[in-house]
């Protein structure tokens, strides 16, 4: 298996955004095989479609307000809050006020790479 990793520095203005759903876009930041950081911008009303993946995920709410569902639990989170998703647990969100989530994954999400 090839070893993938980002450059040592990520300059946001020089990096591309990927469409990730209606009103949702993401920018992959630093990563290697064990870790990945991704910025995800949401417009008000945009949905992070419920899904599962085999990665551990910890997310920081950098701005905005989100209704987040993890398994059977649900919470409304805003700037400064965060959440954790264990591998293979169904999770998703609805953006209540436009904002940004900063997702971290372990191991990295190869499916997010071009």
N, C-alpha and C positions, 0 to 999 in steps of 0.2 A: 504494500500500500504506500502511495506517495505521501510524503510529509507536506502538508500545506500550512502556510503561515502568512500573515500580513507583513507589510513593511513595519519598521520600528515606530514610525510616526504616521498618524493619519491626520491630514489637513482637510477639514470638512468641506471647504469651498472647492477643493480639487477632486472630490469623490462623487461618484454617481449615486442617485437614488433609484430604488427598484419599486415598481408598483406592487402592492401587496394586497389589493382589494380596493373596492370603491371607497375613496376618501382615505386610503391608508397607503403610506409609502415607508420604505425602510432604507437605512444606510448602514451597511456592514462596516464596522470599525475594526479594532484589533482582534486577532484570532491566531490560534495555533490548533493542533489536534485536540487539546484538552479544554480550551476555553474560547468563547466568542462573545463580543459585545456588539449590540445592534441598537441603533436609534430607530424608533418607529413613531412617525407623526400621524395623527388622526384628526380628521375634520369632525366637527360636531355631528353626532348621529351615526358616524362610521362604526362598523362592527368588526371586531376581531372574531372571525368565525370560530365557533367551538371546535377544538381539535385535540389530538394527543400526539406525543412524540416521545422517543426513548431517552431524551435528554433531561437532566435537571435544569430548572430555570429559576432564576431570581430576577425580579423586575423592580426598577425604581421609577416612580412617577415624577418626572422632571417638571411637568406642567400639565394643566388641564384637570379634568375630573372624569373618572371612569367607573362604571359599574362592572365589577369583575366577578366571574363565577368560576370556582375551582371545585370540581367534584360537585357535591351538594351544597357547598358553602358559597355565600354571596356577600360582597361588601362594596360600598361606594368609597373610592380612594381618590385623593387629590395630591397636589404637589407636596413632596416630602415623604409620602407614604411608599410602601412597597409590598411585594408579595412573593411567595415561593410556590413553585409547582413541582411536585415529585414526578419522576418519569412515568409515562403512560397514564397520567390522570387527565381526564377531559377538562378543558378550560377554555375561556373566551371572555370577551369584554364588549361593552357598548360605550362609546365616547359620549359623555354628557356635556362636556365643554372642551372645545378643541385643545389638544395638548400633545405631549411627547412622553413616550415610555422608553426607558433604557433597559433592554433585555440583556441578560447574560445567560449563556448556555454552557453546560459541560456534559459531554464533550461538545466540540463545535458542531454547528449545523452545516454539513457539507451541501445540503440542498439549497442553502442561501447563496452559495458561490456561483458566479457566472459560468 
